[in-house]
């Protein structure tokens, strides 16, 4: 395998978030509404509600997968019926 296949550019790295960034992206904060709640992110990961990656010891989350999770949890539909989609 050539080294050019293994290299990632900055745009590829921008697609991934660490635990704190994922909490901010999902707007999950502690009760002070200022500090991102990384423990909740870890709980979601351990309960397999979100997916993460651990390539070098740090947990990373793909931004597009978090966005997909948000879109799949939509409540309400066009007829006015409110249901949680899972």
C-alpha positions, 0 to 999 in steps of 0.5 A: 500500500502506498503512503499516498493512500494513507495520507489524509488532508485537513478536510478529511480530519474536519469531518471528525469531532472529539468528545467535547466537540461532539457534545457541543455539536449535539448541544449536550451541556451540563446543568450550568448550560455552559460546559459540554457534557462529555459523560453523556456522549460516552454514555450514548456511545456505550449504549450504542446510540451513537457510533465512535472511532478510536484509531489512536486512543482518542474517541472520534465521531464522524460529523455526518453520522451524528447529523444522520442520528439527529435526522432519524430522531425526528418527531412529528410528521406532515399529518401532525401526528407526533412519533419518535422514529427509531 
